[in-house]
Amino acid sequence: MTPTRDVVEMILEDHRTMEDLLRLMRSTEADRQTALHDFAHLMIAHGEAERASVHPVLVSFEDADTVEHIENAHLETVKVLYALLRVREIGSAEWDWRLQQLASATARHSDEEERTLVNKRRSARWSTRCGRGSVRTAGRNSAQVTPGRKPTC
């Protein structure tokens, strides 16, 4: 049985993995298609888990505008991700432009979460833990997604 993990640890791990995958997508020496695929799986699972297990807790002590802003930052990132997924040629000018948009949207998303969710949790205003069987790990365990390897979701 997997021990429970703090949701903050999981959010931060996802954000670092996303940064690593973006770095691989920039590299002409990496398997960019696999990195994009892994990133897409991770971003979707990350958002679904947060909406199911984190946002309901966050709304109890944060104003609705802040929660909506966090959700919109995630949706913006997903829209940009879909645009990159539709690019036909990896390494083309369009790929590079869309990848830069994705990197910027992901940075904004991570910044929003880390300045709100993570800092609120660190200040001990709320506590959420996730373990096997929770919403967070039911579809994907973030520890199982590593750059260059197909995620287990």
Buried (B, 14 or more C-beta within 10 A) or exposed (E): EEEBBEBBBBBBBBBEBBBBBBEBBBEEEBBBEBBBBBBBBBBBBBBBBBBBBBBEBBEEEBEEEBBEEBBEBBEBBBEBBEBBEEBEEBEEEBBBEBBBBBBEBBBBBBEBBBEBBBEBBEEEEBEBBBEEEBBBBBBBBBBEBEBEEEBEB
